[in-house]
Amino acid sequence: MSETRARSGRQARQAERAQKGAGVGRPYIQRNIPTYDVLSEENLIRVEAAADRILAETGIEFRDDPEVLEMWRKAGAKVDGLLVKFEPGMLREILRSAPAEFTQHARNPANSVRIGGKNVVFSPAYGSPFVMDLDRGRRFGTLDDFQNFIKLAQSSPNFHHSGGTICEPTDIPVNKRHLDMVMAHIEYSDRPFMGSVTAEERSEDSIEMCRILFGRDFVDQNCVILGNVNVNSPLVWDGTMTKSLRAYARANQAAVIVPFILGGAMGPVTNAGAIAQSLAETMAGCALTQLERKGAPVIFGNFLSSMSLRSGSPTFGTPEPAIGSMVIGQLARRLNLPLRCSGNFTTSKLPDAQAMMEGTMSMLSAIHCGANFILHSAGFLDGLLSMSYEKFMLDADLCGALHSYLDGIKIDDDQLAVDAFAEVGPGNHFFGCSHTMAHYETAFWDSELSDNEPFEKWEAAGSTDAATRANALWKKRLAEYQAPALDEGIREGLRDFIEGRKTGMADAWY
């Protein structure tokens, strides 16, 4: 090969790596494939009309937060006791002030994410009380586990976000653990993160810690933290959630508004009915952020799920919620709001074939429905009751593949490779041609966990399955982990704040 050709090949590879952001390792993904729209305009209008009827005729209860009832009354809603009814179009009009896109800033500016539009952000799973691994089995999560998962997320180039309550640190009192969780995100990651929503004062603490980290004025003008709040479906917003929702909006931080609808329990068994219910509940929560602070960022969220009607057990990663997510994506785009939808869901109790089949079906629905913020991207097992170390690594690998999937297909003269056909000719192989040599380092996504060796070589190496390989990888990652630098003055300020808050309250385990 000539020196000129070798040099041009290296330059091409360098340019391609730069253009692709090394495939993974980007602060977030900008999708180059279209969303998949499954409903016609006529049927979307019918779903919206059904949601409008629910809002106007049945209404939504707002409990234990009298200020919210007064806010709705002033906005023009019909308030009767705790029940609030909304005229068609009212909530959509209020939502016009919510931004279609916004930036969530990270303490490392290179890791800030853009949420909305064609942007996609992967974040770990959220909320499991248990953790599990192949060595120790299923057990209650601890602060050590919580910190481990933050370290694993930070160590992986396949994620963009540190997440929130990756698992519950049950060895810390309930009324104090939020302080340790936010501190762990700040110390062990330099990516964006989520705060507490389990009480208004815990939401306020989370935001105050961000003011110490970023500066008070910066936080007032920029989003630096998310709060994931859930509707008490069907058709109830409780005061714990509305007070936390309003705390985030008041501080100009983003609330993620999420109904959790199990079809046949907290909503109809029919997909269309559950979607209409979800639209009604989510619009009400999103609109409330705008009444609290006009222009505050908000994310339109959704969590559709099914259940076994024989046993009453929840089921995750099933086809009906997956296709339902496609419709949710269409509805969110019609409202011009950023979307959190679906994720890597499964009811499997092990990181096995069921887990990956259900998780992939659900995750692909998030990809195709146009979700911008994908919570539960990794680790979800046991119907979200358990956070699995091995499943986390397997899901991280899938997230890496989805970077390439979302990049789509580039069409230009080089990619079409017509000159390569002329060089190789009929009946010959492309292994050593100049086009292959120019692209071989970046042409295909390369899994960290898949075994692509011949059977005999795999057998000689111990016949390991994917979960066993994932077990070895998470241990290796934790052994090699290095924390990102944090200003010592900020660290000291945060620790002083935490100590002051903890000293002022007795331990509570409920």
Solvent accessible surface area in square Angstrom, and as a share of the most:
residue,aa,sasa,rsa
1,M,146,0.65
2,S,66,0.43
3,E,132,0.59
4,T,90,0.52
5,R,120,0.44
6,A,32,0.25
7,R,101,0.37
8,S,57,0.37
9,G,11,0.11
10,R,113,0.41
11,Q,102,0.45
12,A,38,0.30
13,R,36,0.13
14,Q,101,0.45
15,A,62,0.48
16,E,28,0.13
17,R,87,0.32
18,A,81,0.63
19,Q,120,0.54
20,K,48,0.20
21,G,29,0.28
22,A,74,0.58
23,G,14,0.13
24,V,32,0.18
25,G,48,0.47
26,R,42,0.15
27,P,50,0.32
28,Y,51,0.20
29,I,0,0.00
30,Q,113,0.50
31,R,14,0.05
32,N,106,0.54
33,I,33,0.17
34,P,114,0.72
35,T,39,0.23
36,Y,128,0.49
37,D,81,0.42
38,V,51,0.29
39,L,51,0.25
40,S,59,0.38
41,E,102,0.46
42,E,123,0.55
43,N,60,0.31
44,L,10,0.05
45,I,88,0.45
46,R,170,0.62
47,V,14,0.08
48,E,24,0.11
49,A,50,0.39
50,A,40,0.31
51,A,0,0.00
52,D,22,0.12
53,R,156,0.57
54,I,40,0.20
55,L,5,0.02
56,A,28,0.22
57,E,99,0.44
58,T,75,0.44
59,G,1,0.01
60,I,0,0.00
61,E,52,0.23
62,F,0,0.00
63,R,95,0.35
64,D,106,0.55
65,D,3,0.02
66,P,101,0.63
67,E,111,0.50
68,V,0,0.00
69,L,23,0.11
70,E,71,0.32
71,M,35,0.16
72,W,0,0.00
73,R,119,0.44
74,K,164,0.70
75,A,38,0.30
76,G,51,0.49
77,A,11,0.08
78,K,125,0.53
79,V,30,0.17
80,D,112,0.58
81,G,57,0.54
82,L,81,0.40
83,L,52,0.26
84,V,0,0.00
85,K,62,0.26
86,F,2,0.01
87,E,88,0.40
88,P,83,0.52
89,G,36,0.34
90,M,27,0.12
91,L,5,0.02
92,R,60,0.22
93,E,105,0.47
94,I,32,0.16
95,L,5,0.02
96,R,184,0.67
97,S,32,0.21
98,A,10,0.08
99,P,36,0.23
100,A,37,0.29
101,E,63,0.28
102,F,15,0.06
103,T,36,0.21
104,Q,0,0.00
105,H,47,0.21
106,A,5,0.04
107,R,53,0.19
108,N,51,0.26
109,P,109,0.69
110,A,72,0.56
111,N,31,0.16
112,S,18,0.12
113,V,1,0.00
114,R,81,0.30
115,I,0,0.00
116,G,0,0.00
117,G,47,0.45
118,K,141,0.60
119,N,8,0.04
120,V,1,0.00
121,V,0,0.00
122,F,0,0.00
123,S,0,0.00
124,P,0,0.00
125,A,0,0.00
126,Y,32,0.12
127,G,29,0.28
128,S,0,0.00
129,P,37,0.23
130,F,39,0.16
131,V,0,0.00
132,M,16,0.07
133,D,9,0.05
134,L,83,0.41
135,D,88,0.46
136,R,167,0.61
137,G,34,0.32
138,R,117,0.43
139,R,42,0.15
140,F,122,0.51
141,G,0,0.00
142,T,45,0.26
143,L,33,0.17
144,D,88,0.46
145,D,7,0.03
146,F,0,0.00
147,Q,38,0.17
148,N,23,0.12
149,F,0,0.00
150,I,0,0.00
151,K,43,0.18
152,L,1,0.00
153,A,1,0.00
154,Q,36,0.16
155,S,37,0.24
156,S,3,0.02
157,P,49,0.31
158,N,11,0.06
159,F,1,0.00
160,H,3,0.01
161,H,0,0.00
162,S,1,0.00
163,G,0,0.00
164,G,5,0.04
165,T,16,0.09
166,I,0,0.00
167,C,0,0.00
168,E,41,0.18
169,P,0,0.00
170,T,41,0.24
171,D,76,0.39
172,I,29,0.15
173,P,17,0.10
174,V,35,0.20
175,N,18,0.09
176,K,21,0.09
177,R,27,0.10
178,H,4,0.02
179,L,0,0.00
180,D,26,0.13
181,M,18,0.08
182,V,3,0.02
183,M,13,0.06
184,A,2,0.02
185,H,2,0.01
186,I,1,0.01
187,E,23,0.10
188,Y,48,0.18
189,S,2,0.01
190,D,14,0.07
191,R,29,0.11
192,P,1,0.01
193,F,7,0.03
194,M,2,0.01
195,G,6,0.06
196,S,9,0.06
197,V,11,0.07
198,T,78,0.45
199,A,16,0.12
200,E,57,0.25
201,E,96,0.43
202,R,32,0.12
203,S,0,0.00
204,E,59,0.26
205,D,9,0.05
206,S,0,0.00
207,I,0,0.00
208,E,40,0.18
209,M,0,0.00
210,C,0,0.00
211,R,49,0.18
212,I,53,0.27
213,L,15,0.08
214,F,43,0.18
215,G,30,0.29
216,R,138,0.50
217,D,119,0.62
218,F,73,0.31
219,V,1,0.00
220,D,57,0.30
221,Q,124,0.55
222,N,38,0.20
223,C,6,0.04
224,V,0,0.00
225,I,0,0.00
226,L,0,0.00
227,G,0,0.00
228,N,7,0.04
229,V,0,0.00
230,N,57,0.29
231,V,6,0.03
232,N,77,0.40
233,S,10,0.07
234,P,74,0.47
235,L,33,0.16
236,V,16,0.09
237,W,0,0.00
238,D,34,0.18
239,G,1,0.01
240,T,62,0.36
241,M,24,0.11
242,T,1,0.00
243,K,66,0.28
244,S,0,0.00
245,L,0,0.00
246,R,13,0.05
247,A,1,0.01
248,Y,0,0.00
249,A,0,0.00
250,R,93,0.34
251,A,8,0.06
252,N,21,0.11
253,Q,0,0.00
254,A,0,0.00
255,A,0,0.00
256,V,0,0.00
257,I,0,0.00
258,V,0,0.00
259,P,0,0.00
260,F,69,0.29
261,I,0,0.00
262,L,18,0.09
263,G,12,0.11
264,G,38,0.36
265,A,57,0.44
266,M,49,0.22
267,G,13,0.13
268,P,58,0.37
269,V,99,0.57
270,T,81,0.47
271,N,48,0.25
272,A,63,0.49
273,G,24,0.23
274,A,6,0.05
275,I,6,0.03
276,A,4,0.03
277,Q,10,0.04
278,S,0,0.00
279,L,2,0.01
280,A,0,0.00
281,E,0,0.00
282,T,0,0.00
283,M,1,0.00
284,A,0,0.00
285,G,0,0.00
286,C,0,0.00
287,A,0,0.00
288,L,0,0.00
289,T,0,0.00
290,Q,8,0.04
291,L,53,0.26
292,E,40,0.18
293,R,67,0.24
294,K,163,0.69
295,G,34,0.32
296,A,0,0.00
297,P,9,0.05
298,V,0,0.00
299,I,0,0.00
300,F,0,0.00
301,G,0,0.00
302,N,1,0.00
303,F,9,0.04
304,L,11,0.05
305,S,8,0.05
306,S,22,0.14
307,M,36,0.16
308,S,28,0.18
309,L,125,0.62
310,R,233,0.85
311,S,81,0.52
312,G,41,0.40
313,S,53,0.34
314,P,54,0.34
315,T,35,0.21
316,F,8,0.03
317,G,6,0.06
318,T,31,0.18
319,P,76,0.48
320,E,97,0.44
321,P,17,0.11
322,A,11,0.09
323,I,81,0.41
324,G,1,0.01
325,S,4,0.03
326,M,18,0.08
327,V,9,0.05
328,I,0,0.00
329,G,0,0.00
330,Q,11,0.05
331,L,1,0.01
332,A,1,0.00
333,R,92,0.34
334,R,93,0.34
335,L,24,0.12
336,N,98,0.50
337,L,11,0.06
338,P,1,0.01
339,L,4,0.02
340,R,3,0.01
341,C,0,0.00
342,S,5,0.03
343,G,0,0.00
344,N,0,0.00
345,F,8,0.03
346,T,0,0.00
347,T,28,0.16
348,S,3,0.02
349,K,114,0.48
350,L,103,0.51
351,P,14,0.09
352,D,57,0.30
353,A,86,0.67
354,Q,79,0.35
355,A,0,0.00
356,M,51,0.23
357,M,117,0.52
358,E,20,0.09
359,G,0,0.00
360,T,43,0.25
361,M,78,0.35
362,S,5,0.03
363,M,1,0.00
364,L,58,0.29
365,S,3,0.02
366,A,0,0.00
367,I,1,0.00
368,H,42,0.19
369,C,0,0.00
370,G,10,0.09
371,A,0,0.00
372,N,7,0.04
373,F,0,0.00
374,I,0,0.00
375,L,0,0.00
376,H,6,0.03
377,S,0,0.00
378,A,0,0.00
379,G,0,0.00
380,F,0,0.00
381,L,0,0.00
382,D,12,0.06
383,G,16,0.15
384,L,35,0.18
385,L,88,0.44
386,S,0,0.00
387,M,0,0.00
388,S,0,0.00
389,Y,3,0.01
390,E,1,0.00
391,K,0,0.00
392,F,1,0.00
393,M,5,0.02
394,L,15,0.08
395,D,0,0.00
396,A,5,0.04
397,D,16,0.08
398,L,31,0.16
399,C,0,0.00
400,G,0,0.00
401,A,23,0.18
402,L,6,0.03
403,H,0,0.00
404,S,39,0.25
405,Y,100,0.38
406,L,0,0.00
407,D,30,0.15
408,G,27,0.26
409,I,156,0.79
410,K,110,0.47
411,I,121,0.61
412,D,51,0.27
413,D,128,0.66
414,D,69,0.36
415,Q,77,0.34
416,L,94,0.47
417,A,17,0.13
418,V,103,0.59
419,D,121,0.63
420,A,4,0.03
421,F,124,0.52
422,A,89,0.69
423,E,85,0.38
424,V,16,0.09
425,G,28,0.27
426,P,137,0.86
427,G,89,0.86
428,N,97,0.50
429,H,120,0.54
430,F,80,0.33
431,F,163,0.68
432,G,52,0.50
433,C,9,0.05
434,S,32,0.21
435,H,51,0.23
436,T,41,0.24
437,M,72,0.32
438,A,14,0.11
439,H,19,0.08
440,Y,121,0.46
441,E,91,0.41
442,T,19,0.11
443,A,49,0.38
444,F,183,0.76
445,W,101,0.36
446,D,120,0.62
447,S,20,0.13
448,E,99,0.45
449,L,9,0.04
450,S,62,0.40
451,D,58,0.30
452,N,127,0.65
453,E,87,0.39
454,P,82,0.52
455,F,125,0.52
456,E,121,0.54
457,K,121,0.51
458,W,67,0.23
459,E,94,0.42
460,A,93,0.72
461,A,85,0.66
462,G,51,0.49
463,S,49,0.32
464,T,48,0.28
465,D,85,0.44
466,A,38,0.30
467,A,13,0.10
468,T,62,0.36
469,R,56,0.21
470,A,0,0.00
471,N,17,0.08
472,A,63,0.49
473,L,26,0.13
474,W,26,0.09
475,K,82,0.35
476,K,113,0.48
477,R,31,0.11
478,L,40,0.20
479,A,90,0.70
480,E,105,0.47
481,Y,38,0.14
482,Q,158,0.70
483,A,56,0.44
484,P,25,0.16
485,A,97,0.75
486,L,16,0.08
487,D,87,0.45
488,E,114,0.51
489,G,51,0.49
490,I,46,0.24
491,R,44,0.16
492,E,111,0.50
493,G,26,0.25
494,L,0,0.00
495,R,127,0.46
496,D,84,0.44
497,F,44,0.18
498,I,18,0.09
499,E,114,0.51
500,G,49,0.47
501,R,70,0.25
502,K,53,0.22
503,T,113,0.65
504,G,69,0.67
505,M,43,0.19
506,A,87,0.67
507,D,81,0.42
508,A,20,0.16
509,W,142,0.50
510,Y,204,0.78
